[in-house]
Amino acid sequence: MAKLILPLFFLTVILSSSCQKYYSLFHSKSKWLKDFFAEIESDKYDDIYAISYWHEDFGNTYLTINSSKRSLKTYRKLIDNDIFITTCSFDENNKLKPSKNKKYLSAFPYFGHTEDEVTAQKFEDYEDLAQKEIAWAYFSNNWLDSLVFPSQSVQIIKSEGKTPFIRLMFRSIFEENQADPKYKVPDIVKGKYDSAIVAWARKARDCGTNLLAEFGTEVNGIWFSWNGSYYGAGTTTGYGDPDYPDGPEIFRDAYRHIIDLCDSVGADNITWFFHFDVNSDPDEWWNQPSYYYPGDDYINWIGVSTYGPFQRGDEYIKPRDLLEKAHNELKSVSTNKPYAILEFGITEL
C-alpha cells in the first residue's frame, strides 16, 4: 500500500497546483476589475452616476487598490478615463446632481478599522496611490456613546476641496451579526434621540459645505443591527401597517424621522442616500430592499454595495451577473432616482 500512497500523494499535489494555476489564470483581481469597469462603462448602466471603491485591508482582506502591483496598475489604468469625474456638482436645492454620461469617482480611503479616523494624510495618500482625485470621501459617523456631528472630519475633507459623505452608523459596538446592546431602531421612531439628532442637524446645516449622508448602511444585511431581523422580521402584527413587514417598516419610519428632523431645522445642504447590499441576508421575502425604502419624497439617491470575493475560495460571481442583479434591485426600489455603486471591491485571487 505504501507504494500506492506515495504516487497518489504527488498526484494530489500536482492536481492542486494545476487547479490553482487554472483559477489564477481565469479569476484574478485584475481581470475582475477590468470586467467590472467594462460593464459599468457600458450603456446598460447609464443611470448609474457614481462608483466608490472600498479601499481597506483590515484583517488581511486585501481589498486595497494596491494589494498587488498588478492590481494597482490595472486600477490606475481603468480610472484614467474622462467618464470618471472628481468634483461634485449640486443643484439649486443643494442636492448632488447627476452628470449625463459621466460617473463620480469616489472611495473610502481607509480611515482606520473604525472607519472614522479621518486625516488629511490618509486622504492624500490614497489620491497619490490612485494617481487621481476622488469626488467624495466616505467615512463612518459612529454613534458609540452618543450621536455627535463629525465637525473635524468634515472640515478636513472640505479643506481638501472634496465633499464629505457621512455614514450615520447607529451602533455602540463593532461586533456584527447581533442586536446592538444599546441602540434600538424603534427608539428613533419614539423620539428618544430627537434632541441629539436635531443638534447634529444644526451643525450639519452650519458646517459651510454640502454633505452627502446615509442612515442604515446595507440595511438588508443581517450583519448590521438595524436589519429587520432584529425588529420583527416578516411579522405584520407588532407595528404599524398590518399588511407590511414589521422589521423593514420600523427602519423605514426611523429613517423618515431622521430626515424630517433635519428638514425641520433647515439642514437642506444634505443629499440623502438609501444604501442596500446586492445580496439580501437572510434571503427572505420581507428582507428585500424595497420594503426598507423611505420613499422618493425623502431620498435623493439610491446606492448599492457590489463586492467580489472577500477571500480566496469564495464563490466567484462575474461582474456582469453582479451588476445585472444590482441594477434590477435598484430599479425595484425606485425608477425615479439616480443610482450609485456606493461600495465595491475584491480581494487578491
Buried (B, 14 or more C-beta within 10 A) or exposed (E): EEEEEEEEEEEEEEEEEEEEEEBEEEBBBBBBBBBBBEBBBEEEBEEBBBBBBBBBBEEEBBBBBBBBEEBBEBBBBBBEEEEBBBEBBEEEEBBBBBBEEBBBBBBBBBBBEEBBEBBEEBBEBBBEBBEBBBBBBBBBBBBBEEBBBBEEBBBBBBEBEBBBBBBBBBBBEEEEEEBBEBBBBBEBBEEEBBEBBBBBBBBBBEBEBBBBBBBBBBBBBBEBBBBBBBBBBBEBEBBBEEEBBBBBBBBBBBBBBBBEBBBEBEBEBBBBBBBBBBBBBBEBEBBBBEBBBBEEEBBBBBBBBBBBBEEEEEEEBBBBEBBBBBBEBBEEBBEEBBBBBBBBBBBBB
